[in-house]
Amino acid sequence: MNGTIDLNKLDLTSFKKEILIDLLHDLVSWVSEYGFRLIVAVLIFYLGMKVSRKISDLIQAALKRGRIEQTLSTFLGNIAYYAIMAAVVIAAISQLGISVTSFMAILGAAGLAVGLALKDSLANFSSGVMIIIFRFFKVGDFVDLAGTSGTVDSINIFNTVLITPDNQKIFIPNSRVLSQNITNITANPTRRLDLVIGISYDDDVAKAKKIVADILAKENRILPDPKPTIVLGELADSSVNLFVRPWVKTSELWAVRWDLLEAIKTEFDRQGITIPYPQQDVHFKPTPPQA
């Protein structure tokens, strides 16, 4: 013998059988110990998912019947769904013999890491929650947010979508919405329309005021209460400015504004009232000839 082993002469059949038997034995042991638990865990997860979705739908339906805004009712329904699902996942994991405490510790560490990575997104999320809860505006309102004016198209968890008057769609992060002033232009049913009408210093102020008052009296979209204000508001560089301030329905403000400006200009022209433009008088003093 030379001290070497000839593998071709070894009987590997019995060796393979022993490995297979050991694997089957381990599988049977695992199934007998964890199979039932696994089935229970799957059932808990499946039934929990169905129940949580049903509860979420019931909450949303109840809130809608109470005339709660759709965005808020959907948000609260989703919060309820994920809260219940978190409890369901923990219950399912505990059935598999996994330590819930260890799982929560791992989940907390992962949550911290994700939170640091998604700091800006979480800021938008928290701002979205505040916007939905405090209802600074709703879908359909015309607002000014972060320097952009438009009609609110949707209020989402991370952003608010505006449609501008020229039909552009603008997505504004919710953190920017809350970090600046929010102007809800259509929050109230009525608004005051502010016009500044300039006339010449040579014109009759009383006559100009009467012309404007007659135009306002004929406009049926102007509200009788509060009464319109027509005053001499400013002696400007090139004009005497009349402040004209009627009250109108918010939905009709721009249409009334445009119609009033046209009517005032037309009537002023007809009755000889001048609307001046900025001008400057230049006086030339002749220079005496040099001796």
C-alpha positions as CSV (number, residue, x, y, z in Angstrom):
1,M,0.0,0.0,0.0
2,N,1.2,3.4,-0.8
3,G,-1.0,5.3,1.8
4,T,-3.5,6.7,-0.8
5,I,-7.3,6.1,-1.0
6,D,-8.9,5.1,-4.3
7,L,-12.2,7.0,-4.4
8,N,-13.5,4.8,-7.2
9,K,-13.4,1.8,-4.8
10,L,-15.5,3.6,-2.1
11,D,-19.2,2.7,-1.8
12,L,-20.8,6.1,-1.9
13,T,-24.4,4.8,-2.2
14,S,-24.8,4.2,1.5
15,F,-23.2,7.5,2.3
16,K,-25.7,9.4,0.1
17,K,-28.6,7.5,1.6
18,E,-27.5,8.5,5.1
19,I,-27.3,12.2,4.1
20,L,-30.8,12.0,2.5
21,I,-32.2,10.3,5.6
22,D,-30.7,12.9,7.8
23,L,-32.2,15.7,5.7
24,L,-35.6,14.1,5.7
25,H,-35.4,13.6,9.4
26,D,-34.5,17.3,9.9
27,L,-37.3,18.3,7.6
28,V,-39.9,16.2,9.4
29,S,-38.7,17.6,12.7
30,W,-38.9,21.2,11.5
31,V,-42.4,20.6,10.0
32,S,-43.6,19.0,13.2
33,E,-42.3,21.8,15.3
34,Y,-43.0,24.9,13.1
35,G,-45.4,23.7,10.4
36,F,-48.5,24.4,12.5
37,R,-47.1,27.7,13.7
38,L,-46.4,28.7,10.1
39,I,-49.9,27.9,9.0
40,V,-51.3,29.9,12.0
41,A,-49.0,32.8,11.1
42,V,-50.1,32.8,7.5
43,L,-53.8,32.7,8.6
44,I,-53.2,35.5,11.0
45,F,-51.6,37.7,8.3
46,Y,-54.3,36.9,5.7
47,L,-57.3,37.4,8.0
48,G,-55.6,40.5,9.6
49,M,-55.1,42.0,6.1
50,K,-58.8,41.5,5.3
51,V,-60.1,42.8,8.6
52,S,-57.8,45.9,8.5
53,R,-59.0,46.8,5.0
54,K,-62.6,46.3,6.0
55,I,-62.1,48.5,9.1
56,S,-60.4,51.2,7.0
57,D,-63.3,51.2,4.5
58,L,-65.8,51.5,7.3
59,I,-63.9,54.4,8.9
60,Q,-63.8,56.2,5.5
61,A,-67.5,55.6,4.9
62,A,-68.4,56.9,8.3
63,L,-66.3,60.0,7.9
64,K,-67.8,60.7,4.5
65,R,-71.3,60.4,5.9
66,G,-70.3,63.0,8.5
67,R,-69.3,65.3,5.6
68,I,-65.6,65.1,6.3
69,E,-63.4,66.1,3.4
70,Q,-62.5,63.2,1.2
71,T,-58.7,63.8,1.5
72,L,-58.9,63.7,5.3
73,S,-61.2,60.7,5.5
74,T,-59.0,58.7,3.1
75,F,-55.9,59.7,5.1
76,L,-57.4,58.6,8.4
77,G,-58.6,55.4,6.9
78,N,-55.1,54.6,5.6
79,I,-53.6,55.4,9.0
80,A,-56.0,52.9,10.6
81,Y,-55.2,50.3,8.0
82,Y,-51.4,50.5,8.6
83,A,-51.7,50.6,12.3
84,I,-53.8,47.4,12.4
85,M,-51.4,45.7,9.9
86,A,-48.5,46.6,12.1
87,A,-50.2,44.7,15.0
88,V,-51.0,41.8,12.7
89,V,-47.4,41.4,11.5
90,I,-46.2,41.4,15.1
91,A,-48.7,38.8,16.0
92,A,-47.8,36.6,13.0
93,I,-44.1,36.9,13.8
94,S,-44.6,35.9,17.4
95,Q,-46.3,32.7,16.2
96,L,-43.0,31.7,14.5
97,G,-41.1,31.9,17.8
98,I,-39.3,35.0,16.8
99,S,-38.7,37.4,19.7
100,V,-40.9,40.4,19.3
101,T,-38.5,42.5,21.4
102,S,-35.6,41.7,19.1
103,F,-37.7,42.3,16.1
104,M,-38.9,45.7,17.4
105,A,-35.3,46.7,18.2
106,I,-34.2,45.8,14.6
107,L,-37.2,47.6,13.2
108,G,-36.4,50.7,15.3
109,A,-32.8,50.8,14.2
110,A,-33.9,50.4,10.6
111,G,-36.5,53.1,11.1
112,L,-33.9,55.5,12.4
113,A,-31.6,54.9,9.5
114,V,-34.5,55.3,7.0
115,G,-35.6,58.4,8.8
116,L,-32.2,60.1,8.5
117,A,-32.1,59.1,4.8
118,L,-35.6,60.4,4.1
119,K,-35.5,63.5,6.3
120,D,-36.9,65.8,3.7
121,S,-39.7,63.3,2.7
122,L,-40.7,62.9,6.4
123,A,-40.8,66.7,6.7
124,N,-43.2,66.8,3.7
125,F,-45.2,63.9,5.2
126,S,-45.6,65.7,8.6
127,S,-46.5,68.9,6.8
128,G,-49.1,67.0,4.7
129,V,-50.7,65.6,7.9
130,M,-51.0,69.2,9.3
131,I,-52.5,70.5,6.1
132,I,-55.1,67.8,6.0
133,I,-56.0,68.0,9.7
134,F,-56.1,71.8,10.0
135,R,-57.7,72.3,6.6
136,F,-56.1,75.5,5.5
137,F,-57.6,75.0,2.1
138,K,-59.5,72.3,0.2
139,V,-59.7,71.0,-3.3
140,G,-61.2,73.6,-5.6
141,D,-60.0,76.6,-3.6
142,F,-57.9,79.3,-5.4
143,V,-54.8,79.9,-3.3
144,D,-51.4,81.4,-3.2
145,L,-48.8,78.9,-1.9
146,A,-45.1,79.4,-1.8
147,G,-45.4,82.3,-4.3
148,T,-47.5,80.3,-6.8
149,S,-51.2,81.0,-7.4
150,G,-53.6,78.4,-8.7
151,T,-56.6,76.2,-8.0
152,V,-56.0,73.3,-5.6
153,D,-56.2,70.1,-7.7
154,S,-55.2,67.6,-5.0
155,I,-53.8,67.5,-1.5
156,N,-51.4,64.6,-1.1
157,I,-49.3,63.4,1.8
158,F,-46.0,64.7,0.3
159,N,-47.1,67.5,-2.0
160,T,-50.0,69.8,-3.0
161,V,-50.9,70.1,-6.6
162,L,-52.1,73.4,-8.1
163,I,-53.5,74.2,-11.5
164,T,-52.5,77.7,-12.6
165,P,-54.9,80.0,-14.6
166,D,-53.0,79.1,-17.8
167,N,-53.5,75.4,-17.0
168,Q,-50.1,74.4,-15.8
169,K,-49.9,71.7,-13.1
170,I,-47.5,72.7,-10.2
171,F,-46.4,70.3,-7.5
172,I,-45.4,72.0,-4.3
173,P,-43.7,70.1,-1.5
174,N,-45.9,70.3,1.6
175,S,-42.9,71.5,3.8
176,R,-42.6,74.6,1.5
177,V,-46.4,75.2,1.8
178,L,-46.2,75.4,5.6
179,S,-43.0,77.3,5.7
180,Q,-44.5,80.4,4.0
181,N,-47.7,82.4,4.2
182,I,-50.8,80.6,2.9
183,T,-53.4,82.9,1.1
184,N,-56.8,81.3,0.5
185,I,-58.2,83.7,-2.0
186,T,-61.6,82.0,-2.3
187,A,-62.1,81.0,1.3
188,N,-64.9,83.5,1.8
189,P,-68.0,83.9,-0.4
190,T,-67.5,87.6,-0.9
191,R,-64.6,89.9,-1.6
192,R,-63.9,93.6,-1.9
193,L,-62.9,94.7,-5.4
194,D,-60.3,97.4,-5.2
195,L,-59.9,99.8,-8.2
196,V,-57.7,102.9,-8.5
197,I,-59.1,105.3,-11.1
198,G,-56.9,108.3,-12.0
199,I,-58.3,111.5,-13.4
200,S,-56.6,114.7,-14.4
201,Y,-56.0,117.6,-12.0
202,D,-58.0,119.7,-14.3
203,D,-61.1,117.5,-14.1
204,D,-64.2,117.9,-11.8
205,V,-63.7,115.3,-9.0
206,A,-67.4,115.4,-8.0
207,K,-68.5,114.8,-11.6
208,A,-66.1,111.8,-12.0
209,K,-67.3,110.3,-8.7
210,K,-70.9,110.6,-9.8
211,I,-70.1,108.9,-13.1
212,V,-68.5,106.0,-11.3
213,A,-71.4,105.8,-8.8
214,D,-73.9,105.6,-11.6
215,I,-72.0,102.8,-13.3
216,L,-71.8,100.8,-10.0
217,A,-75.6,101.3,-9.5
218,K,-76.3,99.8,-12.9
219,E,-74.1,96.7,-12.2
220,N,-76.4,94.1,-10.6
221,R,-73.5,91.9,-9.6
222,I,-72.3,94.4,-7.1
223,L,-73.6,93.6,-3.6
224,P,-75.7,96.3,-1.9
225,D,-74.2,95.5,1.5
226,P,-71.6,96.7,2.3
227,K,-72.2,99.8,0.2
228,P,-69.5,100.6,-2.4
229,T,-66.9,103.2,-1.4
230,I,-65.9,106.0,-3.8
231,V,-63.4,108.4,-2.4
232,L,-60.6,110.7,-3.4
233,G,-57.8,108.5,-2.1
234,E,-54.6,110.0,-3.4
235,L,-53.1,113.1,-5.0
236,A,-50.5,111.4,-7.1
237,D,-47.7,112.9,-9.2
238,S,-49.7,112.8,-12.5
239,S,-53.3,112.2,-11.4
240,V,-56.0,112.5,-8.8
241,N,-56.7,108.9,-7.8
242,L,-60.2,107.8,-6.9
243,F,-60.4,104.7,-4.8
244,V,-63.4,102.6,-5.9
245,R,-64.2,99.7,-3.6
246,P,-67.4,97.7,-4.3
247,W,-68.2,94.2,-2.8
248,V,-68.9,91.2,-5.1
249,K,-69.2,87.5,-5.0
250,T,-65.8,85.9,-5.0
251,S,-66.6,83.8,-8.0
252,E,-67.5,86.9,-10.0
253,L,-64.7,89.2,-8.9
254,W,-62.5,89.1,-12.1
255,A,-65.5,89.4,-14.5
256,V,-66.9,92.4,-12.6
257,R,-63.4,94.0,-12.5
258,W,-62.9,93.8,-16.2
259,D,-66.4,95.0,-17.0
260,L,-66.2,98.0,-14.6
261,L,-62.8,99.1,-16.0
262,E,-64.2,99.1,-19.6
263,A,-67.4,100.8,-18.6
264,I,-65.6,103.6,-16.6
265,K,-63.2,104.2,-19.5
266,T,-66.0,104.4,-22.0
267,E,-68.1,106.8,-19.9
268,F,-65.2,109.0,-19.0
269,D,-64.3,109.4,-22.7
270,R,-67.9,110.2,-23.5
271,Q,-68.2,112.9,-20.7
272,G,-64.8,114.4,-21.2
273,I,-63.0,113.1,-18.1
274,T,-59.3,112.5,-18.8
275,I,-57.4,109.5,-17.5
276,P,-53.8,110.9,-17.5
277,Y,-50.6,109.0,-18.0
278,P,-47.3,109.8,-16.1
279,Q,-45.7,112.9,-17.5
280,Q,-43.0,115.3,-16.6
281,D,-42.7,119.0,-17.4
282,V,-39.2,120.0,-18.6
283,H,-38.3,123.7,-18.4
284,F,-35.4,125.0,-20.5
285,K,-33.6,128.2,-19.3
286,P,-31.7,129.9,-22.1
287,T,-28.0,130.4,-21.3
288,P,-26.8,134.0,-21.8
289,P,-24.2,134.4,-24.5
290,Q,-20.6,134.5,-23.3
291,A,-19.0,138.0,-23.4
